[in-house]
């Protein structure tokens, strides 16, 4: 069986078992992506996949927004009363 000559496109060639039971082995190449679990830095993941700084900033700002309006009471034991 002929061997493939390594090229920049096939660096870090590796095989692993698929997580899908209908598939066997998967072939992967290139740098390993950042782990998604446990949660990692969203900016690191965005940079790895080639997103722009503006897109990463927009996404992380949306994910870190703080709720500024307190939620209304939803207790069935002490319902809110209208002002007298």
N, C-alpha and C positions, 0 to 999 in steps of 0.2 A: 504494500500500500504506500503510495507516495506521500511524503510529508509536505505540509504547506509551509512555505517560507514565511517567517514572521514579517509583518509589515506594520507601519504605524496604525493602520485601520484595525489590526487584529491583536493589538497589545493587550496584555492582561486577560488572555483567553481562559475561560473556566467553564466547567460543567457543574450543574446542580440538579437535584430532583425538583420537579415541578410541584407546586402546591395543589394542583388540580389532579385528581386521581385518574382522569382519562388520558393524561399525558405522561410521558416518561421523563427523560432528561432534557434540560434546557441548556443551550449554549449562550453564554454571555461574554461580552468583551468590553474593554474600556475600564475606566475608573469605576469603582463600586459606588453606587449612590449613597447618600447619607441615610441613616436609619430613620424610619418614620415612626417607629415605636420602640422604646418610649419616646414621647414627643421630643423633637429636637427643635433647634432654632429655625423658624420659618425662612429667615433670610438666607441661611446656609443652603437650604433645599432649593430656594428660588435661584440663587447664584449657580448651583450645580446644573440646573436644567436650563440656564441661559436667559432667565428673565431679566429685564432691565431694572435698574435701581428704582426708577419711578414706579414700576409695577409692583416691586417688592414692598416699597414704602406704602403704597396705597393698600395692598393686601394686609400688611401687618398693622396698619393704622385701623383698618376696619375690624380686625380680630381683637384689638386691644381697647376698643371703645368702652367707656364706662357708662353704665346706665345712669342718666342724670335725673330721670323722673322716677320717683318711687312708685312701685306697683300699687294698685288699688287693693284694698283688703278683700280677701276672698273667703274669709272665715264664715262658716255657717253658724258658729256659736255666738258671734258678736257682729252682726251685720252693721254696716255703716248707717247712721241715721242722718236724714236730711237736716240742714241747719234750722234751728227754731225761729 
